[in-house]
């Protein structure tokens, strides 16, 4: 029996698509015939990634309402619709409770929570009109269990989990699927950007592992969906 490619010809927006998990997901979607647009704040990095992937670049900040709306509308103007949103843009700041500043909390939440909401809302409007679509919120295993020095980041991912559950309840009746993806540690530039370090190991997850899992879930027939899944390294020790 020949497997059909249910994603061929679809259109997708991947936020935070210039590196790491976002870029890997964008590549995996392109490989399956999806028309992809990626967004990001760093114009130079975004254009470079878009050139490598052969996709559309939409520079902007998901935490700015006008930018978030423009990201979705730019894709819709080009393709006529938005079938997939990968809500991936996010970052972390890590400090103890006593060291965490108001700016730490505000900046992390502005991207990880408000940004996901703004882009998600814009995409959902279009998907409800279409009567179809899939939203994948890229969260973290940190959204299920807090840890020391994780006040800003973990709390933002707990919030993203809550928003996902609300959207899922509201949007299912419109045939829109809302999915939460929880990666554990992945070898990306995330830790360095957050001011930390990461020990490389061939046994740890790489962005392509998360991309493969996300694409697998998206390829499920539209009559069903996986509401939430986590991806762990089998034995990273």
C-alpha positions in Angstrom: 0.0 0.0 0.0 1.5 3.3 -1.0 1.6 6.0 1.7 0.1 9.3 0.7 1.7 12.6 1.7 -1.1 14.5 3.4 1.1 17.6 3.8 1.9 18.2 0.1 0.6 21.5 -1.0 -0.2 22.8 2.5 1.1 26.2 3.8 2.8 26.7 7.1 4.3 29.5 9.3 7.2 28.6 11.5 8.0 31.2 14.1 11.6 31.3 15.4 12.5 29.5 12.2 16.0 30.8 11.6 17.8 28.2 13.7 17.5 25.2 15.9 14.2 23.3 16.2 12.3 25.9 14.1 14.6 25.6 11.2 14.7 21.8 11.3 10.9 21.7 11.3 10.8 24.2 8.4 13.2 22.0 6.4 11.1 18.8 7.2 8.0 20.5 6.0 9.6 21.8 2.8 10.8 18.3 2.1 7.2 17.2 2.1 6.0 19.8 -0.3 4.7 22.4 2.1 5.0 26.1 1.3 6.7 27.5 4.3 7.3 31.0 5.7 9.7 31.5 8.7 9.8 34.4 11.1 12.3 35.8 13.5 13.7 39.0 15.0 17.2 38.8 13.6 16.9 40.0 10.0 20.3 38.8 8.9 20.0 35.3 10.4 16.4 35.0 9.1 17.4 35.9 5.5 20.3 33.5 5.6 18.1 30.6 6.8 15.4 31.4 4.3 17.9 31.3 1.5 19.2 27.9 2.7 15.7 26.5 3.0 14.1 28.1 0.0 11.3 29.7 2.0 9.8 33.1 2.6 11.3 35.2 5.4 9.1 37.5 7.5 11.1 39.6 9.9 9.3 40.6 13.1 8.8 40.1 16.8 6.0 37.7 17.8 5.5 39.8 21.0 4.4 42.8 19.0 0.8 42.5 18.0 1.2 44.2 14.6 4.1 42.0 13.7 2.3 38.8 14.8 -0.7 39.7 12.6 1.5 40.6 9.7 3.3 37.2 9.8 0.1 35.3 9.3 -1.4 37.7 6.8 1.8 37.7 4.7 1.5 33.9 4.3 -2.2 34.1 3.6 -1.8 36.8 1.0 0.8 34.5 -0.8 -1.0 31.2 -0.5 -4.6 32.0 0.2 -4.6 30.1 3.5 -2.6 29.0 6.5 -2.8 25.2 7.2 -0.1 24.8 9.8 1.3 27.1 12.5 4.4 26.0 14.3 4.5 28.3 17.4 8.2 27.8 18.1 9.6 31.3 18.9 10.9 31.3 22.5 13.9 31.8 24.7 15.0 31.4 28.3 16.6 33.3 31.1 17.7 31.3 34.2 18.4 32.6 37.7 17.3 31.8 41.2 14.1 33.4 42.5 16.1 36.0 44.4 18.2 36.9 41.3 15.3 36.9 38.8 14.4 40.5 37.7 11.1 41.9 36.6 12.7 42.4 33.2 13.6 38.7 33.0 10.0 37.7 33.7 8.5 40.3 31.3 10.9 39.6 28.4 10.5 35.8 28.6 6.8 35.9 29.0 6.4 38.5 26.2 7.9 36.0 23.7 7.0 32.6 25.1 3.4 33.4 26.2 2.2 36.7 24.7 3.9 36.0 21.4 2.5 32.5 21.1 -0.9 33.9 21.9 -0.7 36.7 19.4 0.4 34.5 16.5 -1.9 31.7 17.6 -4.9 34.0 17.7 -4.2 35.4 14.2 -3.7 32.0 12.7 -6.8 30.6 14.5 -9.0 33.3 13.0 -8.0 32.2 9.5 -8.3 28.5 10.3 -11.8 28.9 11.7 -12.8 30.6 8.5 -11.3 27.7 6.5 -12.7 25.0 8.7 -9.3 23.3 9.1 -5.8 23.7 10.3 -3.2 22.6 12.8 -1.5 24.6 15.5 1.6 23.1 17.1 2.9 24.9 20.2 6.5 24.0 20.9 6.8 23.9 24.7 9.2 21.9 26.8 9.4 19.2 29.5 10.0 22.3 31.7 6.3 23.0 31.3 5.4 19.9 33.3 8.0 20.1 36.1 9.7 23.1 37.6 13.3 23.3 38.6 15.8 25.5 40.4 16.7 28.7 38.5 13.7 28.1 36.1 11.2 30.6 37.4 10.9 32.7 34.2 11.3 29.9 31.7 9.4 27.1 33.3 6.5 29.3 34.3 6.2 30.5 30.7 6.0 26.9 29.5 3.4 26.0 32.1 1.4 29.0 30.8 1.8 27.8 27.2 0.4 24.4 28.3 -2.6 26.0 29.8 -3.3 28.2 26.7 -3.0 25.1 24.5 -5.6 23.3 26.5 -8.0 26.2 26.2 -7.5 26.6 22.4 -7.9 22.9 21.9 -11.3 22.9 23.6 -12.4 25.9 21.6 -11.1 25.0 18.2 -11.8 21.3 17.9 -15.5 22.1 16.9 -14.0 24.0 13.9 -11.9 21.0 12.8 -8.7 22.8 14.0 -6.2 20.7 15.8 -4.1 22.1 18.6 -1.0 20.1 19.6 1.6 20.6 22.4 5.1 19.3 21.8 7.4 19.0 24.8 11.1 18.4 23.8 13.5 17.5 26.5 17.2 18.7 26.1 18.0 19.3 22.5 21.5 20.3 21.2 20.9 23.8 19.9 22.1 27.3 20.5 19.4 27.8 23.1 21.6 27.4 26.2 24.3 29.7 25.0 21.8 32.4 24.2 20.3 32.0 27.6 23.8 32.6 29.2 24.5 29.0 30.0 26.4 26.1 28.6 25.6 22.7 27.2 27.6 19.5 27.1 27.6 18.0 23.6 26.9 14.3 23.3 26.0 12.0 20.4 23.4 10.5 22.7 21.4 13.7 23.1 18.5 14.9 21.0 19.1 17.0 17.9 16.6 19.4 16.2 15.9 16.9 13.4 14.5 14.5 16.0 11.9 17.0 17.1 11.1 17.9 13.5 10.6 14.2 12.6 8.2 13.8 15.6 6.2 17.0 14.7 5.9 16.0 11.1 4.8 12.5 12.1 2.0 14.0 14.2 0.9 16.4 11.5 0.6 13.6 9.0 -2.1 12.0 11.0 -5.4 12.0 9.1 -7.4 15.2 9.9 -10.1 13.1 11.5 -7.8 12.6 14.5 -4.8 14.1 16.2 -2.3 13.7 19.0 -3.1 16.4 21.6 0.3 16.3 23.3 3.6 14.5 23.2 7.0 14.6 24.7 10.3 13.7 23.1 13.1 12.4 25.4 16.6 11.1 24.5 16.7 7.3 25.2 19.8 7.4 27.3 21.6 10.8 27.3 23.9 9.9 30.2 
